[in-house]
């Protein structure tokens, strides 16, 4: 097998492995990432749920642990980041679950 063929197989496998590791680490630190109802907070402090799958952005621009996307609470485009649900009150969790960003564009 040529070195290009090995790289064509090896590189995607390494990327997938790193994304899985990042998801496991984030979950162990209390972040509920890797699903369709991740609670996030925008820069204005609004809480809502969104799809947050590490390594994949369907409706947002990724910037490390932040994403630039629309906030359905304030109806503005802003940076959002996941929050630990254990750090939220029951009322905050309820509020976030009542405000989910739009489905896929």
Contact map, one row per residue, 1 for C-alpha under 8 A:
111011000000000000000000000000000000000000000000000000000000000000000000000000000000000000000000000000000
111111000000000000000000000000000000000000000000000000000000000000000000000000000000000000000000000000000
111111100000000000000000000000000000000000000000000000000000000000000000000000000000000000000000000000000
011111110000000000000000000000000000000000000000000000000000000000000000000000000000000000000000000000000
111111111000000000000000000000000000000000000000000000000000000000000000000000000000000000000000000000000
111111111100000000000000000000000000000000000000000000000000000000000000000000000000000000000000000000000
001111111110000000000000000000000000000000000000000000000000000000000000000000000000000000000000000000000
000111111111000000000000000000000000000000000000000000000000000000000000000000000000000000000000000000000
000011111111100000000000000000000000000000000000000000000000000000000000000000000000000000000000000000000
000001111111110000000000000000000000000000000000000000000000000000000000000000000000000000000000000000000
000000111111111000000000000000000000000000000000000000000000000000000000000000000000000000000000000000000
000000011111111100000000000000000000000000000000000000000000000000000000000000000000000000000000000000000
000000001111111110000000000000000000000000000000000000000000000000000000000000000000000000000000000000000
000000000111111111000000000000000000000000000000000000000000000000000000000000000000000000000000000000000
000000000011111111100000000000000000000000000000000000000000000000000000000000000000000000000000000000000
000000000001111111110000000000000000000000000000000000000000000000000000000000000000000000000000000000000
000000000000111111111000000000000000000000000000000000000000000000000000000000000000000000000000000000000
000000000000011111111100000000000000000000000000000000000000000000000000000000000000000000000000000000000
000000000000001111111110000000000000000000000000000001100000000000000000000000000000000000000000000000000
000000000000000111111111000000000000000000000000000000000000000000000000000000000000000000000000000000000
000000000000000011111111100000000000000000000000000000000000000000000000000000000000000000000000000000000
000000000000000001111111110000000000000000000000000001000000000000000000000000000000000000000000000000000
000000000000000000111111111000001100000000000000000001000000000000000000000000000000000000000000000000000
000000000000000000011111111100000000000000000000000000000000000000000000000000000000000000000000000000000
000000000000000000001111111110000000000000000000000000000000000000000000000000000000000000000000000000000
000000000000000000000111111111111000000000000000000000000000000000000000000000000000000000000000000000000
000000000000000000000011111111111000000000000000000000000000000000000000000000000000000000000000000000000
000000000000000000000001111111100000000000000000000000000000000000000000000000000000000000000000000000000
000000000000000000000000111111100000000000000000000000000000000000000000000000000000000000000000000000000
000000000000000000000000011111110000000000000000000000000000000000000000000000000001110000000000000000000
000000000000000000000000011111111000000000000000000000000000000000000000000000000111100000000000000000000
000000000000000000000000011001111110011000000000000000000000000000000000000000000101100000000000000000000
000000000000000000000010011000111110010000000000000111000000000000000000000000000100000000000000000000000
000000000000000000000010000000011111010000000000001111000000000000000000000000000000000000000000000000000
000000000000000000000000000000011111110000000000001110000000000000000000000000000000000000000000000000000
000000000000000000000000000000000111110000000000111110000000000000000000000000000000000000000000000000000
000000000000000000000000000000000011111000000000111100000000000000000000000000000000000000000000100100000
000000000000000000000000000000011111111100000000111100000000000000000000000000000100000000000000000000000
000000000000000000000000000000010000111110000011110000000000000000000000000000000111100000001001100000000
000000000000000000000000000000000000011111000011110000000000000000000000000000011110000000000000000000000
000000000000000000000000000000000000001111111111000000000000000000000000000000011110000000000000000000000
000000000000000000000000000000000000000111111110000000000000000000000010000001111000000000000000000000000
000000000000000000000000000000000000000011111100000000000000000000000000000001110000000000000000000000000
000000000000000000000000000000000000000011111100000000000000000000000000000000000000000000000000000000000
000000000000000000000000000000000000000011111110000000000000000000000000000000000000000000000000000000000
000000000000000000000000000000000000000011111111000000000000000000000010110000000000000000000000000000000
000000000000000000000000000000000000001111001111100000000000000000000000100000000000000000010011001000000
000000000000000000000000000000000000001110000111110000000000000000000011100000000000000000000011111110000
000000000000000000000000000000000001111100000011111000000000000000000000000000000000000000000001101110000
000000000000000000000000000000000001111100000001111100000000000000000000000000000000000000000000000110000
000000000000000000000000000000000111110000000000111110000000000000000000000000000000000000000000000000000
000000000000000000000000000000001111110000000000011111011000000000000000000000000000000000000000000000000
000000000000000000000000000000001111000000000000001111111000000000000000000000000000000000000000000000000
000000000000000000100110000000001100000000000000000111111000000000000000000000000000000000000000000000000
000000000000000000100000000000000000000000000000000011111000000000000000000000000000000000000000000000000
000000000000000000000000000000000000000000000000000111111100000000000000000000000000000000000000000000000
000000000000000000000000000000000000000000000000000111111111110000000000000000000000000000000000000000000
000000000000000000000000000000000000000000000000000000011111000000000000000000000000000000000000000000010
000000000000000000000000000000000000000000000000000000001111100000001000000000000000000000000000000000011
000000000000000000000000000000000000000000000000000000001111110000111000000000000000000000000000000000000
000000000000000000000000000000000000000000000000000000001011111000111000000000000000000000000000000000000
000000000000000000000000000000000000000000000000000000001001111111110000000000000000000000000000000000000
000000000000000000000000000000000000000000000000000000000000111111110000000000000000000000000000000000000
000000000000000000000000000000000000000000000000000000000000011111100000000000000000000000000000000000000
000000000000000000000000000000000000000000000000000000000000011111100000000000001000000000000000000000000
000000000000000000000000000000000000000000000000000000000000011111110000000000111000000000000000000000000
000000000000000000000000000000000000000000000000000000000001111111111000000000111000000000000000000000000
000000000000000000000000000000000000000000000000000000000001111001111100000011110000000000000000000000000
000000000000000000000000000000000000000000000000000000000011100000111110000011110000000000000000000000000
000000000000000000000000000000000000000000000000000000000000000000011111001111000000000000000000000010000
000000000000000000000000000000000000000001000101000000000000000000001111111111000000000000000000000010000
000000000000000000000000000000000000000000000001000000000000000000000111111100000000000000000000001111000
000000000000000000000000000000000000000000000111000000000000000000000011111000000000000000000000001000000
000000000000000000000000000000000000000000000100000000000000000000000011111100000000000000000000000000000
000000000000000000000000000000000000000000000000000000000000000000000111111110000000000000000000000000000
000000000000000000000000000000000000000000000000000000000000000000000111011111000000000000000000000000000
000000000000000000000000000000000000000000000000000000000000000000011110001111100000000000000000000000000
000000000000000000000000000000000000000001100000000000000000000000011110000111110000000000000000000000000
000000000000000000000000000000000000000001100000000000000000000001111000000011111000000000000000000000000
000000000000000000000000000000000000000111100000000000000000000001111000000001111100000000000000000000000
000000000000000000000000000000000000000111000000000000000000000011100000000000111110000000000000000000000
000000000000000000000000000000111000011110000000000000000000000000000000000000011111000000000000000000000
000000000000000000000000000000100000001110000000000000000000000000000000000000001111101000000000000000000
000000000000000000000000000001110000001000000000000000000000000000000000000000000111111100000000000000000
000000000000000000000000000001110000001000000000000000000000000000000000000000000011111100001000000000000
000000000000000000000000000001000000000000000000000000000000000000000000000000000001111110000000000000000
000000000000000000000000000000000000000000000000000000000000000000000000000000000011111110000000000000000
000000000000000000000000000000000000000000000000000000000000000000000000000000000001111111111000000000000
000000000000000000000000000000000000000000000000000000000000000000000000000000000000011111111000000000000
000000000000000000000000000000000000000000000000000000000000000000000000000000000000000111111100000000000
000000000000000000000000000000000000000000000000000000000000000000000000000000000000000111111110000000000
000000000000000000000000000000000000000000000010000000000000000000000000000000000000000111111111000000000
000000000000000000000000000000000000001000000000000000000000000000000000000000000000100111111111100000000
000000000000000000000000000000000000000000000000000000000000000000000000000000000000000001111111110000000
000000000000000000000000000000000000000000000011000000000000000000000000000000000000000000111111111000000
000000000000000000000000000000000000001000000011100000000000000000000000000000000000000000011111111100000
000000000000000000000000000000000000101000000001100000000000000000000000000000000000000000001111111100000
000000000000000000000000000000000000000000000001000000000000000000000000000000000000000000000111111100000
000000000000000000000000000000000000000000000011100000000000000000000001100000000000000000000011111110000
000000000000000000000000000000000000100000000001110000000000000000000001000000000000000000000001111111000
000000000000000000000000000000000000000000000001110000000000000000000111000000000000000000000000001111100
000000000000000000000000000000000000000000000000000000000000000000000001000000000000000000000000000111111
000000000000000000000000000000000000000000000000000000000000000000000000000000000000000000000000000011111
000000000000000000000000000000000000000000000000000000000110000000000000000000000000000000000000000001111
000000000000000000000000000000000000000000000000000000000010000000000000000000000000000000000000000001111
